[in-house]
Amino acid sequence: MARPGFIRAGHTHSGVCNQRAIRSSNVAAADYDGGMRFSSRVDISDPNAIAQAEQAAKAGGIALDKLNDSNPTRFALAPRSLPTVYAAQPRGPLAARRVLARFLTDRHAQEAVQSGAPNTVDPVDPEHLYLLSSTSQAYSWLMKLLCDAGDVILAPKPGYPLIESIAALECVEVMTYQQRFDGSWIIDTAQLQSALESPQGERIRALVLINPNNPTGSYVKPEERESIVRLCADHGIAIIADEVFYDFPVEPFPGNARLAGERRVLTFALDGLSKMLAAPHAKVGWIQVSGPQNEVSQALHRLDVIADDYLPMSDIIAARLPDMLEEAKQQTVRVRDRVTGNAWTLRRMLQEDPRGLVSMLRMEGGWNALVRIPSVLDENEMVLRMIRDHKLTGQPGYFFDMTANGYLAVSLLPQPDQFARNIAAVLDTVAVMIGE
């Protein structure tokens, strides 16, 4: 560990970190007496006298040379392929964030018009955006921001197992809350309230909402949102809203909306280009921070520390962001057409199957549907039989913590002919296994 008052050896960041890494000893953390609880592992102590003098010089328009400057691009050593001078901006290059903010503002306005809501959309502030490589990275940063080791986050069940995997890496525990199916999927908000009011509730630091959820395809309903926002505000916990599948409605209920921009409780909305562009290799994600002003300010202050330690998004990727966002609308429509077309095919094939043994649970949005097979069939054996007989594999329901046997997750992305063959193989395998 570096001695107080010295820059950490080998630290090659420039800009913000050089002000943050010079620490004075025995400096109290920044004053904050709000209701939101942040982790103690993010160092927000004040900079020492040297860093304060540097800040004062910068505020006065004085440019200081740096005896310890280890940024090679400042000294004519940048490569021809990337000739720009590197300027560390923890939240990501400002020009890219401005482009993204305009894109998100326009998108929110269009969605407000389509939903018939009053056109009162607040412009997205680029200073409330963080660019990073993926929503997985965003989960990791937010767990660092909100949770000490042993703290708890609430996550949906059924749900994608990625959250538990990342939480384990962050020494954070996951408590699941139930989504229940009764013709459509609903969140058990009474269970959420019980969890928050239980003895373990003091350790809960965040609630994860997947909007729409994977694999259930269910959006957060307006009445659920109201209850959840109230509960989180009352108990001082943040919302992490993963909305990467939001742009792909199939059979939604009226009144659904993004949580991005929610002002009543500290909210971190996650999104990115991998789903929007149908390009998993487009490693661009972002966090949009919103909520009460004091809590947002504190969250940004602490997130800057985390972002600076992990270095901002590559300038090479950020420079391509405008072109990728320009293509996003066309790509979203293209994927949406494929998904809705295959959802229609799935319904038709199940309805026309003379045995009537397989059904589709209502899917409001996303890329995946849940198919119900007879519960007397073992899910593992079903998939193994498809591998053997049809060279087709799949994910049974227990992969997602379904509470009962008899489910398969089905992707709606394949080309129509291939998709129809996949569903025919499922129906054939069910028929063979039931007949044995």
N, C-alpha and C positions, 0 to 999 in steps of 0.2 A: 504494500500500500504506500502511496506517495505521502511524504511528510506534508503537513498543513502548510500552505503557502507556496507550494511548488507544483509546476505542471507535471503531470504523469509522464514518465519517460516513455519515448516511443510513440506518443500520441500524435497522429499526423493530421487531425482535423484542423481546419482553419476557421476563423470567424467566431461564431457563437461559442464553440467549445473552449477556445482559448480564454474567453471571459469567464466561463463556468468552471473550468478545471482548476483555476487558481482559487484555492479556498483558504479562508482564515480559520483559525481554530476556535472552537467553542462559540460558533455563531448559531443563533437560534434559527429554526425554520421560519419561513414567511408566515406572517399572521393570517390565520384563516379560522373563522369560527362558524362557518356555514354548516348545514345539515348533512351535506354529502361527505362520505368518508373515503379518503384516498389512502393508498398504501404508504408505508413508512420506508419502503426500499428505494424510492426515488429521491435523490439528494437535491433539495431545493434551497440549501443554505445560501446565504448571500455571498457574493464574491468578495475577495479581500481588497486591500487598499490599492494594489496594482491594477486589478481589473476595474475597480471603480474609477481610477484615474484614466484608464483607457476609454471607458464609457464616456467620461466627461469630455475627453478630447474629441471623440467622435461626435458627440452632441454639439460641440463648438465648431465643427467643420475642420478639425485638425487631423490630417492623415499621418499616422505614426508608422515609421518603418519598424520592422520586427526582427530583432536579433535571432529569434528562434523560428522564423517562417520556413516551414518545410513543405510548402505548396509549390511543386516544380513548375506549374503553369504560369506562375508570376515571374519566372526568370527565363523566359524564352525556351523552355524545355518541353513544351507541349508537342505531341505528335502532329504530323500534317493531317492525319485523318480526324483529329479532334483538336482544332487549334484554339478553342476558346479558353479563357481563364476560368478556372474552377472557383466558384464562390459557394461555400457551404451554406445551404438553406435547409434547416432540418425538416421543414414541412414539405419540401420539394421545391423545385424551381418556381419562382413566383409567376413567371410568364405562363407556365403550364397550368398553374392553379387558377389563374385568371381565365384562361380558355375553358377549363373545366367548370368554373363557377358560372360562366355565361351559359354553357351547355345545360347545366343542372337547373339554372333559373328558368330557361326556356322550356325545359321538359316539365318542370313543376307547373308552369303557367298553362301549358297545353293540357296537362292532366286535369287541372282545375276546371278548364273550359269543358272538357269531355265529360266530367262528372257533374257539371251544372253548379259547381260551387262558386261562390263569389270570388271575383278575381282580386284576391288580397294576398297573393303570394309574395313573401319577402325575398328580395334578391339574396342569392347565396354569397356569403362573404368568403373570398379566397383565403382570408386569414383563418378561417374555421375549417379548412381542408388540409388533410395530410395525404400525400401521395406515397404509396409503397408498392411492393411487388405483388401482393395478394391479400385477400381477406383472411387467409390463415395467419399471415404476419400481423394483420390488424388485431385479430383475437389475442395473439401473444402480447402485443404492446399494451392492449387494454387490460389484460390480466395483471401485467406488471404495474400499470397505473393504479388499479383499483384494489388489488388483493395482496395481502401479505401471505406468506406460506401458511397453509392450513385454513385460509378463508374459503368461502363457498360462493359459487355462482349457480343460479337456477337455469336449467336448460330443458327444452321440450322433449317429451317422449310420446310417441315415436319420434326419432330424430336421427340425423346423420352422426356417426360416431366420432367424427373429426374433433368436435369440441372437447370431448372427454380426453382424447389423446393429447391435444395441446395443453389442456388444463393439467394433466399429469406431468408434463414437461415443466410447467410453471409452479409445481407443488401446490396447486389449487384443487380443491374438491368440487365435484359436481353433484348437485341435488336435482333430480329430475322432477318436472311437473307434468301432469298428464294431459294429453289431448284425447278426447273421447269422440267416438263416431256414433252418431245417431241420425243417419241420413246425410249428415255433413259433419265435418270435424269442428269441435269446439274446445276452447281452453277452459280447464277447470279452475276458474279464478278463486273459488272458495278454497281449493287446495293451496293455491298461492298464498292466500291470506293466512291460512293456518301455518304454513311454513315460516312466513315472516314473523308471526306472533309466537312461534315456538321458542324454546330455550336456545335452539341452534340459530334462530333468526338473527342474532347479533353478529354472527359470522358471515351472513350473506351480504355480498358486496355488489352484485349485478344480476340482472335478469336478461337472459338471451331470448330474443324473439326472432324467428325465421319467418319472413313475410314475402312470399308464401313459403310454407315449410316444405322440407324435403325429408321423407318421400310422400307425405300426405297431400301435398299440393294445396294446403289450406291457408288463405290469407287471414290476417288478424281482423276480426269483425269490429265494427265501430263500438259496440257496447263492451266488447272485451277490452278494447284499447282504453276506453274511459276508466274502467275498473283498474286496469294495470297501471296506468299513469298515476291514478290517485294513490294506489298502494305503494308504488315506488317513491312518490314524492313524500308520502307520510312516513316512510321508513328510511328515507335517506339513501336509497340505492339507485344505481344508474341502469339505464336500458341500453343494451347492445342489440341493435336491430340489423340483422343480416337480410338485405333486400336484393341480392344478386339475381333472383328469379322474378322480381316484381314485374318486369316488362312482358311477361308471357302468360296472360290470362287465357283460360280455356272456358270455364263455366263459373265465373265469380259471382258473388252476391253483390248487390248494390251497396255503395257507401264505403268500400274499402279505400284506404289511402296509405301512402308511405308514412313511415315514422320519421323519415329524414326531415329535419326542421322543427320537430316537436319542441315547444318552448316551455312547457310546464314542469319538465323534469329533465335532468341531465341525460342527454341521449347521444349515442354514438352510432350513426347510420353507416353501414358497410355496403360498398358496391364496387364494381370493377368492370373491366372490359372483357374478361374471359367468357362470361355468359352473353353480354351485350353484343359482342362481335362473333360469338360462336367460335372462339379461338382460345383454348386453354393455354396456349403458348404466348398469348398476349399478357405478359405478367405486369399488369397495371391494376392496382386497387386503390381505394381511398377510404378515408374516414371523414365523415362530416359531423362536426360537433355542434350541438345546439342545446338550449335549455335556459334556465335562469342565468342572468348575466354574471353574477358573482361566481357561480359554480363553473360556468364555461371558462371564465378567465383563469380560475385555478387549474382546471383541467388542461387548458392550453399550455400554461406555464410548466406543468409537470410533463405533459406529452412532449414538449420541446426538448426536455432533458433526455427522454428515451430516444426520440428521433435523432438527436444529435449523436448519441452514443452509437447508434446503428448506421449512421450516415444516410443522407438523403438519396432519393431515387436518382439513378444514372441520368446524366444530361442527354445521353444518346437516346434513351427511351423517351424522356420527357419531350425531346424535340419532335418526336413522331406523334405525340398525343393529339394535336389539332387534326391531322389527317385521319387518325383512327376514330376520333369522335365524329368527324364528318361522315364516315362510313357506318357509324353505329346505327342510325335510324333505318337504313336500307337492310342491314344485316338482321336487325331485330325483327323487322317485318318478315323477312325470309324464314327465320327460324320459327316465328310464331305461326306462319302458314303451315310449315311442316308439322309442328306439334298439334295444332288443331285438326289438321287433316288426318293424322294418325290416330288421334283420340276418337274421331268420328268412325274410322275404320275399326277400331277396337270395339266400340259399342255395337256396331253393326255385326261384326263377326260373333260376338258373344250372344247377341239376340238371335242370330240365325242358327246357332249351334243347336241341333235337335236334342242334345242331352241336357242342356241348360244347367250344367254343373259349375260353371265359372262365371263370375260377375266382376264388375268394375266399380270400385268405390268412387263416389263423386270427387272429381278433381277440379279444383278452382283455378289453379295456375301452376306454372313450372314446366319441367321437362319430363317428369316421371309420373306414372300412374301406379296405383296399387290394385292388383288383381287378386280376387278372393278365390281360392281353390277349396275343394271339400276338406274340412278339418280332419277327416279320418286319414288323410294322406300325410305322410311325413314330408316336411318341406325339404330336408336334406336329400331324402331318397328321390323326391321329385326332380331336383336339380341334377343329381347324379344320373338319373334315368335319361334326362334330356341330353346330358353330355354323351352318354353311351349311344343313344338311338338317333339323335339329331345333330350331334356336334354343336350343341347350343348350351351355354351356361347361363347362370342368373344369380340374383341375390334374393334369398328367402327373407321373410319378414322379420325373423329374429335378429338379422343383421342390424335392424333399426329399432330394436326393442319393442316390437309389436307385442301386445299383451296376450295374444292367443296364436295358436298355430293356424296355418292355412293361407299365407299371403306370399305373393311374389311382386317385386318391384320391376316395372317394365318401362324402359326408355322409349320415349316418343320421337326420338331423333332419327332413326334409320330411314333410308329411302323407302318409299311406300311398298314396293314389291318385297323387299327384305323384311320390312315390318310385318306384312301379312304372313309371310312364311314363319316368322318367329311365333306369332300368335297361333297359327295352325299347329305348330309343334307343341305348344303348351296344351292346346285342346286335345291333340292326339295322345299326349303323355298321360293326361288326366283320364281319358277314356280307357287306355290300356291298364292303368293301375287300378282303376275302379273295377274293371272287369276281371281282374285276377282273383 
